[in-house]
Amino acid sequence: MTRLELRNIVRRVLTESHHTEDQTYRCFGGSVVTFGSPECIDDIRMRMDDAIETRDACDNRTDKRVTYNGLLQMLRRELRAAERAASILYPVTDEDQE
């Protein structure tokens, strides 16, 4: 068994063990993707950019600004979780870096 075949087997097992109903993500456009996929991470970042722009347009010390700060905190937490899932689903190996 070659290293590439072993890596593909491990990747498949990890993907199957982490792929449940809770591991999906609904993008802004309505499509459903795997949580941690590049599409998922890009969508979360797009939502964060939009929330930052909207928050920055609010006056300081307003309820609306506080709400957007809470939303950004939740999105940052979700982004970190998606990046952790991506490192499991799409591991970077020495061969990939070359």
MODELLER restraints for C-alpha pairs under 7 A, 6 or more apart:
rsr = mdl.restraints
at = mdl.atoms
rsr.add(forms.Gaussian(group=physical.xy_distance, feature=features.Distance(at['CA:11:A'], at['CA:89:A']), mean=6.74, stdev=0.5))
rsr.add(forms.Gaussian(group=physical.xy_distance, feature=features.Distance(at['CA:14:A'], at['CA:89:A']), mean=6.70, stdev=0.5))
rsr.add(forms.Gaussian(group=physical.xy_distance, feature=features.Distance(at['CA:15:A'], at['CA:89:A']), mean=5.88, stdev=0.5))
rsr.add(forms.Gaussian(group=physical.xy_distance, feature=features.Distance(at['CA:23:A'], at['CA:34:A']), mean=6.17, stdev=0.5))
rsr.add(forms.Gaussian(group=physical.xy_distance, feature=features.Distance(at['CA:23:A'], at['CA:35:A']), mean=5.10, stdev=0.5))
rsr.add(forms.Gaussian(group=physical.xy_distance, feature=features.Distance(at['CA:24:A'], at['CA:32:A']), mean=6.49, stdev=0.5))
rsr.add(forms.Gaussian(group=physical.xy_distance, feature=features.Distance(at['CA:24:A'], at['CA:33:A']), mean=5.67, stdev=0.5))
rsr.add(forms.Gaussian(group=physical.xy_distance, feature=features.Distance(at['CA:24:A'], at['CA:34:A']), mean=4.57, stdev=0.5))
rsr.add(forms.Gaussian(group=physical.xy_distance, feature=features.Distance(at['CA:24:A'], at['CA:35:A']), mean=4.78, stdev=0.5))
rsr.add(forms.Gaussian(group=physical.xy_distance, feature=features.Distance(at['CA:25:A'], at['CA:32:A']), mean=5.52, stdev=0.5))
rsr.add(forms.Gaussian(group=physical.xy_distance, feature=features.Distance(at['CA:25:A'], at['CA:33:A']), mean=5.32, stdev=0.5))
rsr.add(forms.Gaussian(group=physical.xy_distance, feature=features.Distance(at['CA:25:A'], at['CA:34:A']), mean=5.93, stdev=0.5))
rsr.add(forms.Gaussian(group=physical.xy_distance, feature=features.Distance(at['CA:25:A'], at['CA:35:A']), mean=5.14, stdev=0.5))
rsr.add(forms.Gaussian(group=physical.xy_distance, feature=features.Distance(at['CA:25:A'], at['CA:40:A']), mean=6.54, stdev=0.5))
rsr.add(forms.Gaussian(group=physical.xy_distance, feature=features.Distance(at['CA:26:A'], at['CA:32:A']), mean=4.42, stdev=0.5))
rsr.add(forms.Gaussian(group=physical.xy_distance, feature=features.Distance(at['CA:26:A'], at['CA:33:A']), mean=6.40, stdev=0.5))
rsr.add(forms.Gaussian(group=physical.xy_distance, feature=features.Distance(at['CA:27:A'], at['CA:40:A']), mean=6.72, stdev=0.5))
rsr.add(forms.Gaussian(group=physical.xy_distance, feature=features.Distance(at['CA:27:A'], at['CA:43:A']), mean=6.12, stdev=0.5))
rsr.add(forms.Gaussian(group=physical.xy_distance, feature=features.Distance(at['CA:28:A'], at['CA:43:A']), mean=6.93, stdev=0.5))
rsr.add(forms.Gaussian(group=physical.xy_distance, feature=features.Distance(at['CA:33:A'], at['CA:40:A']), mean=6.58, stdev=0.5))
rsr.add(forms.Gaussian(group=physical.xy_distance, feature=features.Distance(at['CA:35:A'], at['CA:82:A']), mean=6.12, stdev=0.5))
rsr.add(forms.Gaussian(group=physical.xy_distance, feature=features.Distance(at['CA:36:A'], at['CA:82:A']), mean=4.19, stdev=0.5))
rsr.add(forms.Gaussian(group=physical.xy_distance, feature=features.Distance(at['CA:36:A'], at['CA:83:A']), mean=5.96, stdev=0.5))
rsr.add(forms.Gaussian(group=physical.xy_distance, feature=features.Distance(at['CA:36:A'], at['CA:85:A']), mean=4.93, stdev=0.5))
rsr.add(forms.Gaussian(group=physical.xy_distance, feature=features.Distance(at['CA:36:A'], at['CA:86:A']), mean=4.49, stdev=0.5))
rsr.add(forms.Gaussian(group=physical.xy_distance, feature=features.Distance(at['CA:37:A'], at['CA:86:A']), mean=6.08, stdev=0.5))
rsr.add(forms.Gaussian(group=physical.xy_distance, feature=features.Distance(at['CA:41:A'], at['CA:79:A']), mean=6.55, stdev=0.5))
rsr.add(forms.Gaussian(group=physical.xy_distance, feature=features.Distance(at['CA:41:A'], at['CA:82:A']), mean=6.43, stdev=0.5))
rsr.add(forms.Gaussian(group=physical.xy_distance, feature=features.Distance(at['CA:44:A'], at['CA:75:A']), mean=6.80, stdev=0.5))
rsr.add(forms.Gaussian(group=physical.xy_distance, feature=features.Distance(at['CA:44:A'], at['CA:79:A']), mean=6.38, stdev=0.5))
rsr.add(forms.Gaussian(group=physical.xy_distance, feature=features.Distance(at['CA:48:A'], at['CA:72:A']), mean=6.33, stdev=0.5))
rsr.add(forms.Gaussian(group=physical.xy_distance, feature=features.Distance(at['CA:48:A'], at['CA:75:A']), mean=6.54, stdev=0.5))
rsr.add(forms.Gaussian(group=physical.xy_distance, feature=features.Distance(at['CA:51:A'], at['CA:68:A']), mean=6.44, stdev=0.5))
rsr.add(forms.Gaussian(group=physical.xy_distance, feature=features.Distance(at['CA:51:A'], at['CA:72:A']), mean=6.81, stdev=0.5))
rsr.add(forms.Gaussian(group=physical.xy_distance, feature=features.Distance(at['CA:55:A'], at['CA:65:A']), mean=5.40, stdev=0.5))
rsr.add(forms.Gaussian(group=physical.xy_distance, feature=features.Distance(at['CA:55:A'], at['CA:68:A']), mean=5.63, stdev=0.5))
rsr.add(forms.Gaussian(group=physical.xy_distance, feature=features.Distance(at['CA:58:A'], at['CA:64:A']), mean=6.94, stdev=0.5))
rsr.add(forms.Gaussian(group=physical.xy_distance, feature=features.Distance(at['CA:58:A'], at['CA:65:A']), mean=5.75, stdev=0.5))
